Amino acid sequence: MTDLDEILDDATRARAELPPPGDGRYDRYCAALADRLTSGWADVLAANATDVARGTEAGLGPELVDRLVLGKRHLDALVDLIARTRAALPAVTAPTGGHHAGNGALVRRVPKPLGVLLMIFEARPTVTVEGALLPVAVGNVAVLRGGAEIAATNRALAVVIGRALDDAGLPAGTVRIVTDPDRRLVRALLKRHDAVDVLIPRGSPSLIDYCLTSSTIPVIASGGGVNHLYVDRSADLELAARIALDSKLGEPTACNTLELVLAHADVAEELTRALLRVGAGQAEPWLLRVDPRLTAAAPAGAPVVELTTADDGREFLERAVGIRPVAGLDEAVTHIRRFGSGHTEGVVATDPAVVDAFLARVDAAALVVNGSLRLHDGPTMGLGPELSISTGRLHVRGPVDLSALLTWSWVVDAGGRLRGDGTEAA
């Protein structure tokens, strides 16, 4: 098993040696990472082909294998992410202007890194680059442990990232990619609250739950995406159908995609027909999981399967959307509170009273009104690059952007002022 103490000792040393947020070396690192990724992409792809072949031989499903695969579009997306990160850094890392306290002292804040971040994730190799980019760009150390399915790819990426760190003059231990598949290493890492400041799990609900229950390290948790869309009887049903399909079919396994449409019973059958009509133009096959009460609305030969009670509260992880009739907003809210993961919930309605009631009664990291659930995304929301989407309530909720990877120190420019015994200056 990999030497855990060596990993964390390197991380601790790197944390002590790193320059403060805003230092020019972080911009140089970003630039070098883009260059090194581009020049080393052929080696990364060769390693990735090994992982894909092993995954296929191991019997992974097509959706899971698709997560493993890298191509030119992934390189383009990562280079674009790096460019957007560089552009965002000056504003994110700038100290605040501050204010004068009642005694005349100037009180301001200066940005500080969170420290050593441990990211545990599954079979998405692009997350390796994201984890080596965003936390480090604002001064953190990143220890990254991806799934065994991408071990070869991660070893190739480790070479690329190490060269970029060296180009920028940053310590080699700033990023450590752990490719050892031994699960005992993960269990041991989760117990090292003495050396790890923040834990960021990304992946399945089971992975996130395991991290939450197995560690005392503070967690920025991106919960699973069991997301719903309530379609009111006041809704434009054609628009609702387009919103529902866009919320799922563009990226079926993403955490901000739709699982279940909760349709007001007065319009549920008509909405079922609208979904099938709008979905008929899809280039790839998809399924509508239909509540048994709505099967009569589906014409013969339609891409329909029965929605069961076992489908409540689960991610389909395929090109499928479910639809279930509800008596109204009250029943929809009850269902969401029971089965939702607190990630993204949406409403389609033209009645402002329904919208206001939905916003008041439904609690999730993002609430979308008359739009695609996939709009819950940091760049799309104008927040800049994001590392994940948090469903927690403390520190950050929603997109984990660069500012969420920083903390702040209060600076009190006292100018000789004292406090106590009446000696503090006015």
C-alpha positions in Angstrom: 0.0 0.0 0.0 1.2 3.5 -0.8 2.9 5.3 2.2 0.2 7.5 3.6 2.5 9.4 5.9 4.7 10.3 2.9 1.7 11.7 1.0 0.5 13.8 3.9 4.0 15.0 4.9 4.6 16.2 1.3 1.2 18.0 1.4 2.0 19.6 4.8 5.4 20.8 3.5 3.8 22.2 0.3 1.2 24.0 2.3 3.9 25.8 4.3 5.9 26.7 1.2 3.1 27.9 -1.1 2.8 31.6 -1.8 -0.3 33.5 -0.7 -3.4 33.7 -2.9 -3.0 36.2 -5.7 0.7 35.5 -6.2 1.8 35.5 -9.9 3.0 31.9 -9.7 -0.6 30.6 -9.6 -1.3 32.3 -12.9 1.9 30.8 -14.3 0.8 27.4 -13.1 -2.5 27.7 -14.9 -0.7 28.8 -18.1 1.8 25.9 -17.8 -1.0 23.4 -17.1 -2.8 24.4 -20.3 0.5 24.0 -22.3 1.5 20.8 -20.7 -1.9 19.2 -21.2 -1.9 20.2 -24.8 1.6 18.9 -25.5 1.1 15.7 -23.4 -2.4 14.9 -24.5 -1.3 12.0 -26.8 0.3 10.3 -23.8 -2.9 10.9 -21.7 -5.1 9.4 -24.5 -2.9 6.3 -24.8 -3.2 5.7 -21.0 -6.9 6.4 -21.2 -7.3 3.8 -23.9 -5.9 1.3 -21.5 -8.4 2.2 -18.9 -11.3 2.1 -21.3 -10.2 -1.4 -22.6 -10.0 -2.7 -19.0 -13.4 -1.2 -18.1 -15.0 -2.8 -21.2 -13.4 -6.2 -20.4 -14.6 -5.9 -16.8 -18.2 -5.6 -18.0 -18.8 -1.9 -17.1 -22.0 -0.6 -18.7 -21.9 1.7 -21.7 -22.8 4.8 -19.5 -19.9 4.1 -17.1 -17.5 3.4 -19.9 -18.5 6.7 -21.5 -17.5 8.4 -18.3 -14.0 7.0 -18.7 -13.4 8.1 -22.3 -11.3 11.2 -23.1 -11.1 12.9 -26.5 -10.2 16.2 -28.2 -13.4 17.8 -26.9 -12.3 17.2 -23.3 -8.9 18.8 -23.9 -10.7 21.8 -25.5 -13.0 22.1 -22.5 -10.2 21.8 -20.0 -8.1 24.4 -21.7 -11.2 26.7 -21.7 -11.7 26.0 -18.0 -8.1 27.0 -17.3 -8.5 30.2 -19.3 -11.7 31.1 -17.4 -9.9 30.3 -14.1 -7.0 32.6 -14.9 -9.5 35.4 -15.8 -11.3 35.0 -12.5 -8.3 34.9 -10.2 -7.6 38.7 -9.8 -11.1 39.5 -8.5 -11.4 36.4 -6.4 -8.1 36.8 -4.5 -8.2 40.6 -4.0 -8.4 41.8 -0.4 -11.5 43.6 0.7 -11.5 47.4 1.1 -12.6 47.1 4.7 -14.4 49.6 7.0 -13.6 51.8 10.0 -14.7 50.5 13.3 -16.3 52.7 15.9 -12.9 53.3 17.5 -11.3 54.3 14.2 -9.4 51.1 13.5 -9.5 49.9 9.9 -11.0 46.4 9.7 -10.5 44.4 6.5 -10.2 40.9 5.2 -7.4 39.1 3.3 -7.9 35.8 1.5 -6.4 32.6 2.8 -6.5 29.1 1.3 -8.6 26.4 3.0 -5.4 24.3 3.3 -5.0 20.7 2.3 -8.0 19.4 0.3 -8.7 15.7 -0.1 -10.8 14.9 -3.2 -12.2 11.4 -3.5 -14.0 10.8 -6.8 -14.9 8.1 -9.2 -14.4 7.4 -12.9 -14.3 10.8 -14.5 -10.7 11.7 -15.4 -11.6 15.3 -16.2 -12.2 15.7 -12.4 -8.5 15.0 -11.9 -7.6 18.1 -13.8 -10.3 20.1 -12.2 -9.1 19.1 -8.8 -5.5 20.0 -9.7 -6.6 23.3 -11.1 -9.2 25.2 -9.1 -8.1 24.5 -5.5 -4.4 25.1 -6.4 -5.1 28.3 -8.3 -6.2 30.0 -5.0 -3.3 28.5 -2.9 -4.5 25.1 -1.7 -2.8 21.8 -1.7 -4.8 19.0 -3.4 -4.6 15.3 -2.7 -6.6 13.5 -5.3 -7.9 9.9 -5.2 -9.9 8.8 -8.3 -11.5 5.5 -9.0 -9.4 2.5 -9.9 -11.1 2.5 -13.3 -9.0 5.6 -14.3 -5.7 4.7 -12.7 -3.6 4.6 -15.9 -5.1 7.9 -17.0 -4.3 9.5 -13.7 -0.7 8.3 -13.7 -0.3 10.1 -17.1 -2.1 13.2 -15.8 0.2 13.2 -12.7 3.2 13.6 -15.0 1.6 16.5 -16.8 0.6 18.2 -13.6 3.9 17.7 -12.0 5.7 19.4 -14.9 3.3 22.3 -14.8 4.0 22.8 -11.0 7.7 22.7 -11.8 7.3 25.2 -14.6 5.6 27.6 -12.2 8.0 27.2 -9.3 5.4 25.6 -7.0 6.3 22.7 -4.7 5.9 19.2 -6.1 3.7 18.2 -3.2 1.1 20.8 -4.1 -0.8 18.1 -6.0 -0.6 14.4 -5.2 -2.6 12.0 -7.3 -3.1 8.7 -5.5 -3.6 5.8 -8.0 -3.2 2.9 -5.5 -6.5 1.0 -5.7 -6.3 -0.3 -2.1 -9.4 0.8 -0.3 -7.6 0.7 3.0 -5.8 3.8 1.9 -9.0 5.7 1.5 -10.2 4.6 5.0 -6.8 5.7 6.4 -7.0 9.1 4.6 -10.5 9.7 6.0 -9.1 9.4 9.6 -6.3 12.0 9.1 -8.1 15.2 10.2 -4.8 16.2 11.7 -3.3 16.7 8.2 -6.4 17.2 5.9 -8.4 20.4 6.2 -11.3 19.8 3.8 -12.8 16.7 2.2 -14.6 17.0 -1.1 -16.2 13.7 -2.3 -17.6 13.7 -5.9 -19.6 10.7 -7.2 -22.4 8.4 -6.2 -24.6 9.0 -3.2 -23.0 5.9 -1.6 -19.5 7.4 -1.9 -20.7 10.7 -0.4 -22.5 9.0 2.4 -19.5 6.9 3.2 -17.3 9.9 3.4 -19.8 11.8 5.6 -20.1 8.9 8.0 -16.5 7.7 8.1 -14.6 10.9 8.8 -14.5 13.9 11.1 -12.8 16.1 8.4 -15.1 19.0 7.3 -16.9 18.0 4.1 -18.1 20.0 1.1 -20.5 17.4 -0.1 -22.2 17.3 -3.5 -25.2 15.1 -2.8 -26.8 12.9 -5.5 -29.0 14.5 -8.0 -32.5 13.1 -7.3 -34.2 16.1 -8.8 -37.8 16.9 -9.7 -39.9 19.2 -11.8 -43.3 20.2 -10.6 -45.6 21.1 -13.6 -48.6 23.0 -12.4 -52.0 23.1 -14.2 -51.3 26.7 -15.1 -48.1 25.7 -17.0 -47.5 26.0 -20.8 -47.3 22.3 -21.4 -45.3 22.5 -24.6 -42.7 24.6 -22.7 -42.9 22.2 -19.8 -42.1 19.2 -22.1 -39.1 21.0 -23.6 -37.8 22.0 -20.2 -38.2 18.4 -18.9 -36.3 16.9 -21.8 -33.6 19.5 -21.8 -33.2 18.9 -18.0 -32.2 15.3 -18.7 -31.2 14.3 -22.2 -28.3 16.6 -22.7 -26.2 15.0 -20.0 -28.2 12.1 -18.5 -25.7 11.2 -15.7 -25.0 14.7 -14.4 -26.0 15.7 -10.9 -28.2 18.6 -12.0 -30.4 16.5 -14.3 -34.1 15.6 -13.9 -35.4 12.3 -12.8 -39.1 12.7 -12.2 -41.8 15.1 -13.4 -44.5 15.6 -10.9 -47.5 16.7 -13.0 -50.7 18.2 -11.7 -53.4 15.5 -12.2 -55.5 17.9 -14.3 -52.8 18.1 -17.0 -50.7 14.9 -16.4 -52.1 13.0 -19.4 -51.7 15.9 -21.8 -48.2 16.5 -20.5 -47.4 12.8 -21.1 -48.4 13.2 -24.8 -46.5 16.4 -25.1 -43.3 14.8 -23.7 -43.6 12.0 -26.3 -44.4 14.4 -29.1 -41.5 16.7 -28.3 -39.1 13.8 -27.6 -39.9 12.2 -31.0 -37.3 14.5 -32.5 -34.4 13.2 -30.4 -31.5 11.8 -32.3 -30.8 9.1 -29.7 -33.2 6.7 -28.1 -34.7 7.7 -24.7 -37.4 6.3 -22.4 -40.4 7.8 -20.6 -41.1 6.0 -17.4 -44.9 6.4 -17.0 -47.0 6.0 -13.9 -49.5 3.3 -14.4 -52.3 5.8 -14.1 -51.0 7.6 -17.2 -50.3 4.6 -19.6 -53.5 5.3 -21.6 -52.0 8.6 -22.7 -49.1 6.9 -24.4 -49.7 5.7 -28.0 -48.7 2.2 -29.1 -45.1 1.9 -30.0 -44.0 4.9 -27.9 -40.7 4.6 -25.9 -42.5 4.0 -22.6 -41.9 1.7 -19.7 -43.8 1.5 -16.4 -42.7 3.8 -13.5 -42.7 1.9 -10.2 -42.5 2.9 -6.6 -38.9 1.7 -6.6 -38.1 4.5 -9.0 -38.9 7.2 -6.4 -35.7 8.6 -4.9 -33.2 7.1 -7.3 -31.1 8.4 -10.1 -31.8 6.6 -13.4 -28.3 7.4 -14.8 -29.7 6.8 -18.3 -31.6 8.6 -21.0 -34.9 8.3 -19.1 -37.4 10.6 -17.4 -40.3 9.6 -15.2 -43.7 11.2 -14.9 -46.1 10.8 -12.0 -49.4 12.6 -11.4 -50.0 14.6 -8.2 -53.1 16.2 -6.8 -51.3 19.6 -6.7 -48.5 21.5 -5.1 -49.0 20.1 -1.6 -48.5 16.5 -2.8 -45.5 17.6 -5.0 -43.8 19.2 -2.0 -44.4 16.2 0.2 -42.9 13.9 -2.5 -39.9 16.2 -2.9 -39.3 16.4 0.8 -39.3 12.6 1.1 -37.4 11.6 -2.0 -35.4 14.7 -3.1 -31.6 15.0 -2.5 -31.6 18.7 -1.9 -29.7 19.4 -5.1 -32.0 21.0 -7.8 -35.8 21.3 -7.9 -37.9 23.1 -10.5 -41.4 24.4 -11.1 -43.2 25.3 -14.3 -46.2 27.5 -13.8 -47.7 30.8 -15.0 -49.6 31.3 -11.7 -47.3 33.5 -9.5 -49.0 32.3 -6.4 -47.9 28.7 -7.2 -44.3 29.8 -8.0 -44.1 31.8 -4.7 -45.5 28.9 -2.7 -43.0 26.5 -4.4 -40.1 28.7 -3.6 -41.2 29.2 0.0 -41.8 25.5 0.7 -39.2 23.6 -1.3 -35.6 23.6 0.0 -32.7 22.7 -2.3 -29.4 24.1 -3.3 -31.1 25.6 -6.4 -34.7 26.3 -7.3 -35.4 26.8 -11.0 -38.5 28.6 -12.2 -39.7 27.9 -15.7 -36.4 26.7 -17.0 -34.0 23.7 -17.3 -32.6 22.2 -14.1 -29.3 22.1 -15.9 -29.1 25.9 -15.5 -27.8 25.1 -11.9 -24.2 25.4 -13.0 -21.6 27.9 -11.8 -20.5 29.2 -15.2 -24.1 29.3 -16.5 -25.1 31.3 -13.4 -22.3 33.8 -14.0 -20.3 32.6 -10.9 -17.3 31.4 -12.9 -15.6 28.0 -12.8 -16.8 25.5 -10.3 -15.4 22.4 -8.7 -18.7 20.8 -7.7 -22.2 21.6 -6.5 -22.6 21.5 -2.7 -25.9 20.3 -1.1 -24.6 21.1 2.4 -25.8 24.1 4.4 -22.5 25.4 5.9 -19.7 27.3 4.2 -21.1 26.9 0.7 -24.3 25.8 -0.9 -24.7 25.4 -4.6 -21.8 25.9 -7.1 -18.4 25.5 -5.4 -16.6 28.3 -7.2 -13.1 29.7 -6.6 -14.3 32.0 -3.8 -15.7 28.9 -1.9 -12.2 27.4 -2.0 -10.9 30.3 0.1 -11.4 31.4 3.7 -10.5 34.9 5.1 -8.4 36.4 7.9 -9.6 39.5 9.5 -7.0 42.2 9.7 -7.4 45.0 12.3 -5.1 47.9 11.4 -5.2 49.3 15.0 -2.9 52.3 14.7 -1.8 51.9 18.3 -5.3 51.6 19.7 -5.9 49.6 22.9 -8.9 48.0 24.4 -9.6 47.6 28.1 -9.7 49.7 31.2 -11.0 52.6 29.2 -7.8 53.1 27.4 -9.0 52.3 23.8 -9.0 55.3 21.6 -12.3 56.8 20.5 
